[in-house]
Amino acid sequence: MAEMTFCPWCGDMLEIKRIDGIRRSVCPKPECGYIFWNNPIPVVAAILERAGKVVLVRNQGWPEKWFGLVSGFLEKGETPEQGMRREIEEELGLESTAVSFLGLYSFFERNELILAFHVTARGTISPSEEIAAYREIPIEKLKPWPFGTGPAVADWLKSRRK
């Protein structure tokens, strides 16, 4: 569990209490009632297909050989589809032409719930400062990885073989 020391609502020091059998950080003030639930954070991710290839990105700060799907946090007031379209435009400067939902994937290590999409887009790739590099991988050479968005890639590749 991520550790919090002070209540974000009233500023009082939090205490650890068991709620539904789980240790949680709780504000002791009855009038406040804050509980840090530590729920998973929604993330959108795209298998971005262009001309028979999938675009993979390497974010700034990632190891040199790590590439993954275009992804990002869902923002307040947007639907998952809107968030996915926004991320593709922000990170690569592309306009999404079709978006289809693939599924939900738990990424326990980062406390995230990934909402994965298959997306086609048009335009010229213009990476933002957030993107260190990108690659366009032919679909037949795309290999899923064992964590994060990798299971979505594996499921998408299986669905294409049917």
N, C-alpha and C positions, 0 to 999 in steps of 0.2 A: 504494500500500500504506500502511495506517495505520502510523505509526511508534511503536515501543515502544523504550524505552531499557534497561529492566532486566527481568530474568527474573522472572515472577510466581511461580515455584516456589522459586527459591533466592536471588534478589536480585542475582545477578551481572550485569555489563553484557553486553547482547546484541551479537552480531556479525552482519553481513550475509554470507550464504553463498548460493550457487546450489544449489537442490535441484530436481531435475527441470526444470532450465532456468529456474526462477523465483527471483528474489531474495527471500530470507526472512530474518527476524530469528531468530537461533539462539543458544541458550546454549552457550558454549564448553566448559563443564564436561562431560566425558564421563559422569560419574555422574548428571548432571541430565537432559540430553537434550531439554530443552524446545525446541520449534519453534513459532513463531507462524505458523499456517497462513492466518489471515485468511479463513476460510471464510464464506460468506454466512450471515446470521442469519435464522432462520425467523420470518416474520410472518404472522398470520392477518388476513384482511380479509373483510367481509361486504357483499354487496349485500342490504341489509335492506329487505324489501318489506312494506308495510302498506297494505291497502285500496287497491291500485292505484298506490301511490306508493313511491318509494325514499327512504329517510332518508339524508341526507348530513350530515356534521358538519364543523365548523371547530374544530380544536384550539387551545388557548391558544397564543399566539405566532405563529400562522399569519397571513399577510396577510388583510386584511378580506374579499377576494373569493374566497379559496381555501376550497373545501369538498371533502370526499372521503368515502370509505367508512369505516365504523367499522372500526378496525384496531388491532392491538397485537402485541407480542412474545409468542411461545409461551413458556410457563414450564416449568421442569423438572418432569417427571412428568405432564404433561397431554398428551392427544391433541390434534391440531389442532381437532377438533370441540369438545372441552371448552374449549379456549382461546378459540374463537370465541364460544361461549355465555357464557363468563366476561366477555369484553370487552364484549359487548352489555349484559350486566347491569351491569357496572361503569360503563360510559360513559353508558348511557341508562336504566338501571333497568328494562329490559324482559326478559321471559322468552321465550326462543326456543322456538317451537312446531315448526319443521321446519328441518332443516339439510341441504343437499345440496352436495357438493363440485363445484366448477366447473373448477379446474385450477391449475397452477403457473405463476408469472410471475416472471421475473428482473427485479429493479430494481437494475441494475448501479451506478447513481449512488450508491446508499446501501448497497451490498453486502448486499442483502436478497433472500431467496427468499419470494415472497408465495404463500400457500396461500389461494386465493379460494373463497368459499362463497356460495350463495344461501340466505338465511335469512328465515323469517317469524317474527314475534314478537307477543306480546300484552302489554297493560299500558298504563300512561300514561307517556309519555316524561318522565323526570326526569333532566336532564343532570347529570353530575358536574362538579366544579370543573375537570376536565381539558378540558371542552368549552366553548368560548366561545359557540357558536351551533349550531343545526341547522336544516335545511330538509327539507321533504317535497316531493319533485319528482314530478309525474305521470310515469309510465313513458314515455309518448309524447313528453315534453319532455326526458328525460334524454339528455345528450350526453357521450360519453366524452372523456377528456383523454389526451394523448399519452404519459404517463409514469406510473410507480408502479402504482396500481390501475386506471388508465384502460383498459389493454388487456383486463382482466377484464370491465369494464363493456361494452366493445365486443363481446367474444365473447358475453356473456350476451344483449345486445340482438339480435345476429344469430341466436342460437339460438331466440329467441322468435318471430322472423319466419318460421321454417320450418314 
